[in-house]
Amino acid sequence: MTDDHAARGVYTAAAMGSNLPTSESRTMDHVGRIELSLPADSRYMRLARLMASGVATTSGLPLDEVEDFRIAVDELCATLIEMGDEAPISLVFELSPDAVVVRARTTTTRTDAIDGERLTLSRQILDVVTDGHDLSHSDGEVALTARKLVRGGGVG
């Protein structure tokens, strides 16, 4: 970054005119969208959890709700790995001032019924850790959505 104007959003003027980073208060006042695509392999779920934690923290969720959102993303990924046909899992995180939403999807060629016990467990987990969730299964695609409301007082 050689352009002095480009650094203004990240750095503020410090004592004696240096460009050292200083602490600043950040709030989510805009909508953001972050996408992640992962192989349908449980070994990559830690990347999804890491992304979920970062997104939730950035959106201003309190620490216990950051953990809830991370658990929700973990559950979405685990469910899609089980339901999908080994195609990549797409995660789209949408941030707004009042909510953080994750939309997860993959393709499936399965025509058999989804394991009822597994789906019930998934719904029970998501009921506890989210402020709403949805499942859709049609046209060769399975998609899960989870929402967490931002109520302020967060760590971000």
C-alpha positions in Angstrom: 0.0 0.0 0.0 1.8 3.0 -1.2 -1.2 5.3 -1.5 -1.7 7.2 1.7 -5.5 7.4 1.0 -5.9 3.6 0.7 -4.7 3.1 4.3 -7.1 5.5 5.9 -9.8 2.9 6.5 -7.4 0.6 8.3 -5.0 2.9 10.0 -5.6 6.1 11.9 -3.1 8.8 12.7 -1.0 7.8 15.8 1.1 10.1 17.9 4.0 11.8 16.2 2.5 11.2 12.7 3.4 7.5 12.5 1.1 5.1 10.6 1.0 2.4 13.3 -2.4 0.7 13.7 -4.5 2.0 16.5 -7.6 0.5 18.0 -10.9 1.5 16.5 -14.5 0.6 17.1 -16.1 -1.4 14.3 -19.7 -2.1 13.8 -21.6 -3.8 11.0 -23.3 -1.1 9.2 -23.4 -2.8 5.8 -24.3 -6.0 4.2 -21.5 -8.4 3.5 -21.2 -11.7 1.6 -18.5 -14.3 2.0 -18.4 -17.6 0.1 -16.5 -20.7 0.8 -16.4 -24.0 -1.1 -15.1 -27.2 0.5 -14.7 -30.8 -0.5 -17.3 -33.1 1.0 -14.9 -34.5 3.5 -15.2 -34.1 7.3 -11.4 -33.3 7.4 -12.2 -29.9 6.0 -15.0 -29.0 8.4 -12.5 -27.2 10.7 -12.1 -24.6 7.9 -15.9 -24.1 7.9 -15.9 -23.7 11.7 -13.0 -21.3 11.6 -14.8 -19.2 8.9 -18.1 -19.3 11.0 -16.3 -18.1 14.1 -14.6 -15.2 12.2 -17.9 -14.2 10.5 -19.9 -14.3 13.7 -17.2 -12.3 15.6 -17.1 -9.7 12.8 -20.9 -9.4 12.8 -20.8 -8.5 16.5 -22.3 -11.7 18.1 -21.5 -12.2 21.8 -18.9 -14.9 22.5 -21.5 -17.6 23.5 -23.4 -16.9 20.3 -20.3 -17.1 18.2 -19.9 -20.7 19.6 -23.5 -21.4 18.8 -23.1 -20.2 15.2 -19.9 -22.3 14.8 -21.9 -25.4 16.0 -24.7 -24.6 13.5 -22.2 -24.4 10.6 -20.6 -27.6 11.8 -24.0 -29.3 11.8 -24.9 -28.0 8.4 -21.7 -29.3 6.9 -22.0 -32.7 8.6 -25.6 -33.1 7.4 -24.7 -32.1 3.8 -21.7 -34.5 3.7 -24.1 -37.3 4.8 -26.9 -36.3 2.4 -24.8 -35.3 -0.6 -23.1 -37.2 -3.4 -19.6 -36.2 -2.5 -19.8 -32.9 -4.5 -18.3 -29.8 -3.0 -20.2 -28.0 -0.2 -20.9 -24.4 -0.9 -21.2 -22.0 2.1 -22.4 -18.5 1.7 -22.3 -16.2 4.8 -24.4 -13.1 4.6 -23.9 -10.4 7.2 -26.2 -7.5 8.0 -26.6 -5.2 10.9 -29.2 -7.4 12.5 -28.3 -11.0 11.5 -25.8 -13.4 10.2 -27.0 -16.1 7.9 -25.3 -19.1 6.4 -26.6 -20.9 3.3 -25.1 -24.2 2.7 -25.7 -26.5 -0.3 -24.5 -29.4 -2.2 -25.8 -31.7 -5.0 -27.3 -35.1 -4.4 -28.5 -37.9 -6.7 -30.1 -39.7 -3.8 -33.7 -40.5 -4.3 -34.1 -42.5 -1.1 -35.5 -40.9 2.0 -33.3 -39.0 4.3 -32.5 -40.8 7.5 -35.3 -39.6 9.8 -33.3 -40.0 13.0 -30.3 -38.1 11.6 -32.5 -35.3 10.4 -34.4 -35.1 13.7 -31.1 -34.8 15.6 -29.9 -32.2 13.2 -33.1 -30.1 13.6 -32.8 -30.5 17.4 -29.3 -29.1 17.4 -30.2 -26.3 15.1 -33.2 -25.4 17.2 -30.9 -24.8 20.2 -28.1 -22.9 18.5 -29.9 -20.7 15.9 -32.7 -18.2 15.6 -34.1 -20.1 12.7 -33.2 -22.7 10.1 -34.5 -24.3 6.9 -33.9 -27.4 4.8 -34.8 -27.8 1.2 -34.3 -30.8 -1.0 -35.2 -30.6 -4.7 -33.9 -30.8 -8.3 -30.7 -32.6 -7.3 -29.7 -30.2 -4.6 -30.0 -30.1 -0.9 -29.7 -26.8 1.0 -29.7 -25.8 4.6 -29.9 -22.3 6.0 -29.3 -21.1 9.6 -29.8 -17.6 11.0 -28.4 -15.9 14.1 -29.8 -12.5 15.1 -27.3 -9.9 16.2 -28.5 -8.3 19.4 -25.4 -6.2 20.2 -22.8 -6.5 23.0 -20.6 -8.6 20.8 -16.8 -9.3 20.7 -16.3 -7.9 17.1 
